[in-house]
């Protein structure tokens, strides 16, 4: 169901304003303070099973099978916050350790939540240290890949969206 307050929006969401909130019990309530520069891999696929009915060569029956989920890839400039490394080490010590995460898409005003993607039972599957090159002078970027068991869309609360639009507009006028 569409949110009436946001229905007037005719332009697509922008992809540059987001946060990735990862809660790892025993390691960090918000891994790396939700600061990542890239996020890719929010995807679901539905396996389709094809059945042929005997005697009917002109038709195939398609049934839905199990859903599959992608691998989330996160990149960030490496800092003195070593939460990703601590999490990976904690999973090595306790393979049953899982995290919950939410990727939050925010409007260009930085206030209004447009949508959220909720990932459950996440586990890191790859942690890559930054490539080092003394000649390039580039930022050291670390990369984390994590597997997740479910992915769900979290729609914004219409009342919160209306309130943030109103307060955002006021702060722009009088701020």
Buried (B, 14 or more C-beta within 10 A) or exposed (E): EEBEEBEEEEEEBEEEBBBBBBBBEEBBEBBBEBEBEEBEBBEEEEEEEEEEEEEEEEEEEEEEEEEEBBEBBBBBEBEEBEBBBBBBBBBEEEEEBBBBBBBBBBBEBEBBBBBBBBBBEBBBEEBEEBEEEEEEEEEEBBBBBBBBEEBEEBBBEBEEBBEBBEEBEEEEEEE
